[in-house]
């Protein structure tokens, strides 16, 4: 079937976008109807269905609907990311880590946990691992760093676990970093070394589901960058509440440089300004 000729009616668009919202909290405005149409047309072809209404009914009633919902989420999520993305913010991240360690005083911290929420194909959590190795390499500190990367899409998580990347997503990495933390496996292909991979675990999490978030315990720092821009007000509120509950007292939340908790939540104290939004759980 030529799926490029499929048309998504307003009625079925509303049913599909409401279903997606209920499942994931991701909100498709009317202006994004074409985007949804484009991304789901291929699934209609793969399943050999005739139209979008058939696809909606498949998602709702098919015995295989749970499997297809995973494919739906893989299709609609945006996965634009790269290593060392927004470096000024990551420099603040390193400073915050230093503050956490220094503020412990005589009560020496033994374990620091960092959560990369909506980690996509793994560039952010692996970047965090590299920054930790570069800045906190002394074994005398006795601190164990644990990084958890989660995403709603199982497809991107499988890619993250493999840890294989091309030169484009590594465009911000220096040759020294590439040589130190990656093994070149092809002309334009690099595999992350085990010393970084072993610091990181990955899991499938829906950020609006508090029970799923709770399973991963509490964190010192949460990176949730360029994520809530895809949510409406209610989903943003749920997500931020879940993140707040997952943070240890005194823990920090990083959002994307264009994101803010203004009008979403008053749970956090704003301690970063300008291009580095930084929020603290008092």
C-alpha positions in Angstrom: 0.0 0.0 0.0 1.2 3.5 -0.7 0.9 5.0 2.8 2.0 8.5 1.7 -1.5 9.0 0.3 -3.3 8.4 3.5 -5.3 11.2 5.0 -6.0 11.7 8.7 -9.5 13.1 9.3 -10.1 15.7 12.0 -12.3 13.2 13.9 -9.7 10.4 14.0 -6.9 12.8 14.7 -8.7 13.9 17.8 -9.2 10.3 18.9 -5.6 9.4 18.3 -4.2 12.5 20.0 -6.4 11.9 23.0 -5.2 8.3 23.2 -1.6 9.4 23.0 -2.1 12.0 25.6 -3.8 9.6 28.0 -0.9 7.1 27.5 2.1 9.4 27.6 1.1 13.0 28.4 2.5 14.1 25.1 0.2 16.6 23.6 -0.4 17.1 19.8 -1.9 20.5 19.0 -4.1 20.9 16.0 -1.1 22.5 14.2 0.8 19.2 14.6 -1.8 17.0 12.8 0.4 16.6 9.7 3.3 15.5 11.9 1.2 12.8 13.5 -0.1 11.8 10.1 3.4 11.4 8.7 4.8 9.5 11.6 1.9 7.0 11.9 1.4 6.3 8.2 4.3 3.9 8.2 2.7 1.8 11.0 -0.5 1.6 9.0 1.6 0.2 6.1 3.5 -2.3 8.3 0.3 -3.6 9.8 -1.4 -3.7 6.3 -4.3 -1.6 7.5 -6.4 0.6 5.2 -6.6 3.9 7.1 -6.1 5.8 10.3 -9.4 4.7 11.8 -8.4 1.1 11.4 -5.2 1.9 13.1 -7.0 3.6 16.0 -9.3 0.5 16.4 -6.2 -1.7 16.3 -4.7 0.3 19.1 -7.9 0.0 21.1 -9.1 -3.5 20.5 -6.4 -5.8 19.0 -5.0 -8.6 21.1 -1.6 -7.2 20.1 -2.5 -3.6 21.1 0.1 -3.5 23.9 2.9 -4.3 21.5 1.6 -1.7 19.0 1.4 1.0 21.7 5.1 0.6 22.2 5.6 1.0 18.4 3.3 4.0 18.5 5.4 5.7 21.2 8.6 4.8 19.3 7.1 6.6 16.3 5.9 9.8 17.9 8.8 10.6 20.3 11.4 13.2 19.2 14.9 12.0 19.7 17.1 14.9 18.7 20.2 14.8 20.9 24.0 14.8 20.9 27.0 14.4 23.2 27.9 17.5 25.3 24.7 19.3 24.3 24.5 22.8 25.8 27.9 22.7 27.4 27.5 25.8 29.5 24.7 24.0 31.3 26.9 20.9 31.7 29.6 23.0 33.3 27.1 24.2 35.9 26.2 20.5 36.4 29.8 19.7 37.3 29.9 22.7 39.7 26.7 21.4 41.3 28.3 18.0 41.8 31.3 19.6 43.4 28.9 21.5 45.8 27.1 18.4 46.7 30.3 16.6 47.6 31.8 19.6 49.5 28.6 20.3 51.5 28.6 16.8 52.9 31.4 17.8 55.2 32.2 15.1 57.7 29.1 13.1 56.6 31.0 11.7 53.6 28.7 10.9 50.7 29.2 7.3 49.5 26.8 7.3 46.6 25.6 10.0 44.2 22.7 9.1 41.9 21.9 11.1 38.7 18.8 10.6 36.6 18.7 11.5 32.9 15.0 11.6 32.3 13.9 11.1 28.6 17.5 10.1 27.8 16.7 9.1 24.2 19.6 7.1 22.6 21.9 7.6 25.6 24.0 10.6 24.7 23.1 12.6 27.8 23.8 9.9 30.4 27.0 8.8 28.8 28.1 12.5 28.6 27.4 12.7 32.3 29.6 9.6 32.9 32.5 11.1 30.9 32.2 14.4 32.8 32.4 12.5 36.1 35.4 10.6 34.9 37.1 13.8 33.8 36.4 15.8 36.9 36.0 13.3 39.8 38.5 10.6 38.8 40.3 10.3 42.2 39.5 6.9 43.8 40.5 8.4 47.1 37.1 10.2 47.3 35.4 6.8 47.7 32.3 8.0 46.0 30.3 5.8 43.7 28.4 7.6 40.9 25.3 5.9 39.6 23.6 7.2 36.4 20.1 6.1 35.4 18.8 6.9 31.9 15.1 6.4 31.2 12.8 6.9 28.2 9.3 6.1 27.2 10.5 4.6 23.9 11.9 1.1 24.1 13.5 1.5 20.7 15.8 4.3 21.7 16.7 2.5 24.9 17.9 -0.5 23.0 20.1 1.8 21.0 21.4 3.4 24.2 22.3 0.1 25.6 24.4 -0.7 22.5 26.3 2.6 22.9 27.3 2.9 19.3 27.3 6.4 17.7 28.3 8.2 14.6 30.4 11.3 14.1 27.4 13.7 13.8 26.1 13.0 17.3 29.7 13.2 18.6 30.4 16.5 16.8 30.9 18.4 20.1 33.4 15.8 21.5 37.1 16.6 21.2 39.6 14.1 19.6 41.0 13.6 23.1 37.6 12.6 24.5 37.0 10.3 21.5 40.3 8.5 22.0 39.8 8.2 25.7 36.2 7.0 26.0 35.3 5.5 22.6 36.5 2.7 20.4 36.3 3.4 16.7 34.6 0.5 15.0 34.1 1.9 11.5 34.8 5.0 9.4 32.2 7.0 11.2 31.2 4.8 14.1 32.3 4.8 17.7 31.4 2.6 20.6 31.4 3.9 24.2 33.9 2.1 26.4 32.7 -0.2 29.2 34.1 2.1 31.9 31.4 4.6 31.0 28.7 2.1 30.1 29.1 0.2 33.4 28.2 3.5 35.3 24.9 3.6 33.6 21.6 1.6 33.7 18.6 2.2 31.5 14.9 1.7 32.0 11.5 2.3 30.4 9.6 5.0 32.3 6.6 7.1 31.5 7.3 10.4 33.3 3.6 11.1 34.1 3.3 7.7 35.9 4.3 8.3 39.5 4.5 4.5 40.3 6.9 3.9 37.4 9.1 6.8 38.6 9.2 5.6 42.2 10.6 2.3 41.2 14.0 3.9 40.6 14.4 5.4 44.0 15.8 8.8 44.9 18.3 11.0 43.2 20.7 13.8 43.9 20.4 15.4 40.5 17.7 15.0 37.7 18.4 16.2 34.2 15.0 16.6 32.4 16.2 18.9 29.5 14.0 19.7 26.5 11.3 17.3 27.6 8.3 19.2 29.1 8.0 21.4 26.0 6.1 18.4 24.5 3.6 18.3 27.4 0.5 20.4 28.1 0.1 22.1 31.5 -1.4 19.2 33.3 1.2 16.7 32.1 4.0 19.2 32.9 2.6 19.5 36.5 2.4 15.7 36.9 5.9 15.2 35.6 7.4 17.9 37.8 5.6 16.5 40.9 7.0 13.1 40.2 10.5 14.4 39.7 10.2 16.4 43.0 9.2 13.2 44.8 12.2 11.4 43.3 14.7 14.0 44.4 16.5 13.8 47.8 16.2 16.9 50.0 18.6 19.5 48.6 18.6 17.8 45.2 18.7 19.6 41.9 16.7 19.7 38.7 18.1 20.8 35.4 15.6 21.8 32.6 16.4 22.8 29.1 17.6 26.4 28.6 14.3 27.5 27.1 12.2 25.8 29.8 10.9 27.1 33.1 8.7 26.0 36.0 7.0 29.4 36.0 3.3 28.9 36.2 3.8 25.1 36.4 5.1 24.4 40.0 6.2 26.3 43.1 7.7 23.2 44.7 11.3 24.1 43.8 13.5 27.1 44.6 15.0 28.7 41.5 18.8 28.9 42.1 20.0 29.3 38.5 19.3 32.2 36.2 19.7 33.2 32.6 20.4 30.3 30.3 20.9 27.8 33.0 17.6 27.1 34.7 18.4 25.3 37.9 15.9 24.3 40.6 16.6 23.0 44.1 14.4 20.9 46.4 14.6 22.6 49.7 
